[in-house]
């Protein structure tokens, strides 16, 4: 019987200490985490160059990382996001008189 009383007293003391610790923590300011909105996208674009008698165009992969556009091969990561960019395979050859419609 005496052991049961001692055990009950220990439980009451532990519960009281828990409430005291909880009330001390509730008065502190909470840590706030700001969430950043990350702008990230990938896209392909034709990159053309004039050769002797023709215009050669090939697709290249580009990355938009927070508004900064770079070739994917030049960017290893964006805000901790590691990039594993596949190689673009598009290719075309046009006559020398071809006009790029994007210009």
C-alpha atoms as a printed R data frame, in Angstrom:
    type eleno elety resid chain resno      x      y       z
1   ATOM     1    CA   UNK     A     1  0.000  0.000   0.000
2   ATOM     2    CA   UNK     A     2  2.828  2.349   0.890
3   ATOM     3    CA   UNK     A     3  4.396  1.688  -2.597
4   ATOM     4    CA   UNK     A     4  1.122  2.666  -4.299
5   ATOM     5    CA   UNK     A     5  1.022  5.983  -2.415
6   ATOM     6    CA   UNK     A     6  4.650  6.788  -3.317
7   ATOM     7    CA   UNK     A     7  3.997  5.884  -6.963
8   ATOM     8    CA   UNK     A     8  0.921  8.159  -7.042
9   ATOM     9    CA   UNK     A     9  2.902 11.062  -5.527
10  ATOM    10    CA   UNK     A    10  5.620 10.629  -8.159
11  ATOM    11    CA   UNK     A    11  2.989 10.702 -10.934
12  ATOM    12    CA   UNK     A    12  1.428 13.882  -9.520
13  ATOM    13    CA   UNK     A    13  4.843 15.599  -9.276
14  ATOM    14    CA   UNK     A    14  5.713 14.609 -12.863
15  ATOM    15    CA   UNK     A    15  2.363 15.867 -14.153
16  ATOM    16    CA   UNK     A    16  2.822 19.161 -12.293
17  ATOM    17    CA   UNK     A    17  6.300 19.647 -13.755
18  ATOM    18    CA   UNK     A    18  4.955 18.912 -17.247
19  ATOM    19    CA   UNK     A    19  2.271 21.602 -16.891
20  ATOM    20    CA   UNK     A    20  4.824 24.121 -15.605
21  ATOM    21    CA   UNK     A    21  7.192 23.392 -18.509
22  ATOM    22    CA   UNK     A    22  4.326 23.654 -20.989
23  ATOM    23    CA   UNK     A    23  3.187 27.004 -19.621
24  ATOM    24    CA   UNK     A    24  6.749 28.361 -19.793
25  ATOM    25    CA   UNK     A    25  7.061 27.394 -23.467
26  ATOM    26    CA   UNK     A    26  3.702 28.885 -24.442
27  ATOM    27    CA   UNK     A    27  4.929 32.395 -23.541
28  ATOM    28    CA   UNK     A    28  7.789 32.284 -26.057
29  ATOM    29    CA   UNK     A    29  7.434 33.468 -29.625
30  ATOM    30    CA   UNK     A    30  7.073 30.742 -32.164
31  ATOM    31    CA   UNK     A    31  9.732 30.357 -34.809
32  ATOM    32    CA   UNK     A    32  8.292 31.361 -38.141
33  ATOM    33    CA   UNK     A    33  9.566 29.928 -41.369
34  ATOM    34    CA   UNK     A    34  9.161 31.946 -44.506
35  ATOM    35    CA   UNK     A    35  8.318 29.883 -47.517
36  ATOM    36    CA   UNK     A    36 10.011 30.996 -50.672
37  ATOM    37    CA   UNK     A    37  8.187 30.639 -53.919
38  ATOM    38    CA   UNK     A    38 10.650 29.170 -56.349
39  ATOM    39    CA   UNK     A    39 10.246 29.933 -60.021
40  ATOM    40    CA   UNK     A    40 11.541 26.949 -61.955
41  ATOM    41    CA   UNK     A    41 10.888 25.695 -65.469
42  ATOM    42    CA   UNK     A    42 12.691 24.009 -68.312
43  ATOM    43    CA   UNK     A    43 12.147 24.500 -72.013
44  ATOM    44    CA   UNK     A    44 13.809 23.877 -75.343
45  ATOM    45    CA   UNK     A    45 14.658 26.500 -77.895
46  ATOM    46    CA   UNK     A    46 16.264 26.323 -81.314
47  ATOM    47    CA   UNK     A    47 19.749 27.806 -81.474
48  ATOM    48    CA   UNK     A    48 20.778 28.616 -85.044
49  ATOM    49    CA   UNK     A    49 24.070 29.512 -86.668
50  ATOM    50    CA   UNK     A    50 25.007 30.396 -90.220
51  ATOM    51    CA   UNK     A    51 27.251 27.900 -91.980
52  ATOM    52    CA   UNK     A    52 28.718 28.155 -95.491
53  ATOM    53    CA   UNK     A    53 25.624 27.618 -97.634
54  ATOM    54    CA   UNK     A    54 22.985 26.869 -95.013
55  ATOM    55    CA   UNK     A    55 21.616 27.656 -91.567
56  ATOM    56    CA   UNK     A    56 21.982 24.891 -88.966
57  ATOM    57    CA   UNK     A    57 19.575 24.860 -86.024
58  ATOM    58    CA   UNK     A    58 19.584 22.547 -83.040
59  ATOM    59    CA   UNK     A    59 17.412 22.328 -79.955
60  ATOM    60    CA   UNK     A    60 18.983 23.154 -76.614
61  ATOM    61    CA   UNK     A    61 17.477 22.810 -73.148
62  ATOM    62    CA   UNK     A    62 17.220 25.989 -71.061
63  ATOM    63    CA   UNK     A    63 16.392 26.456 -67.365
64  ATOM    64    CA   UNK     A    64 14.484 29.329 -65.779
65  ATOM    65    CA   UNK     A    65 15.707 29.484 -62.172
66  ATOM    66    CA   UNK     A    66 14.040 32.371 -60.327
67  ATOM    67    CA   UNK     A    67 13.843 34.494 -63.469
68  ATOM    68    CA   UNK     A    68 17.424 33.810 -64.581
69  ATOM    69    CA   UNK     A    69 17.502 31.893 -67.869
70  ATOM    70    CA   UNK     A    70 20.583 29.792 -68.604
71  ATOM    71    CA   UNK     A    71 21.554 26.843 -70.738
72  ATOM    72    CA   UNK     A    72 20.823 23.675 -68.788
73  ATOM    73    CA   UNK     A    73 24.393 22.472 -69.229
74  ATOM    74    CA   UNK     A    74 25.620 25.586 -67.371
75  ATOM    75    CA   UNK     A    75 23.349 25.057 -64.334
76  ATOM    76    CA   UNK     A    76 23.993 22.248 -61.835
77  ATOM    77    CA   UNK     A    77 21.254 23.156 -59.351
78  ATOM    78    CA   UNK     A    78 18.461 25.639 -58.676
79  ATOM    79    CA   UNK     A    79 17.748 26.496 -55.016
80  ATOM    80    CA   UNK     A    80 19.055 23.136 -53.836
81  ATOM    81    CA   UNK     A    81 17.248 21.223 -56.587
82  ATOM    82    CA   UNK     A    82 19.861 19.210 -58.486
83  ATOM    83    CA   UNK     A    83 19.273 19.129 -62.207
84  ATOM    84    CA   UNK     A    84 19.653 16.101 -64.424
85  ATOM    85    CA   UNK     A    85 18.802 17.507 -67.840
86  ATOM    86    CA   UNK     A    86 18.363 15.169 -70.797
87  ATOM    87    CA   UNK     A    87 20.003 16.074 -74.072
88  ATOM    88    CA   UNK     A    88 17.731 17.609 -76.702
89  ATOM    89    CA   UNK     A    89 17.859 15.794 -80.042
90  ATOM    90    CA   UNK     A    90 16.137 18.173 -82.468
91  ATOM    91    CA   UNK     A    91 18.174 19.347 -85.455
92  ATOM    92    CA   UNK     A    92 17.360 21.050 -88.785
93  ATOM    93    CA   UNK     A    93 19.219 22.466 -91.773
94  ATOM    94    CA   UNK     A    94 17.738 25.320 -93.797
95  ATOM    95    CA   UNK     A    95 18.775 27.064 -96.979
96  ATOM    96    CA   UNK     A    96 20.928 30.183 -96.712
97  ATOM    97    CA   UNK     A    97 17.966 32.417 -97.699
98  ATOM    98    CA   UNK     A    98 15.817 31.078 -94.810
99  ATOM    99    CA   UNK     A    99 14.556 33.765 -92.441
100 ATOM   100    CA   UNK     A   100 14.065 32.883 -88.805
101 ATOM   101    CA   UNK     A   101 10.367 33.639 -88.020
102 ATOM   102    CA   UNK     A   102 11.208 34.274 -84.331
103 ATOM   103    CA   UNK     A   103 13.202 37.406 -85.166
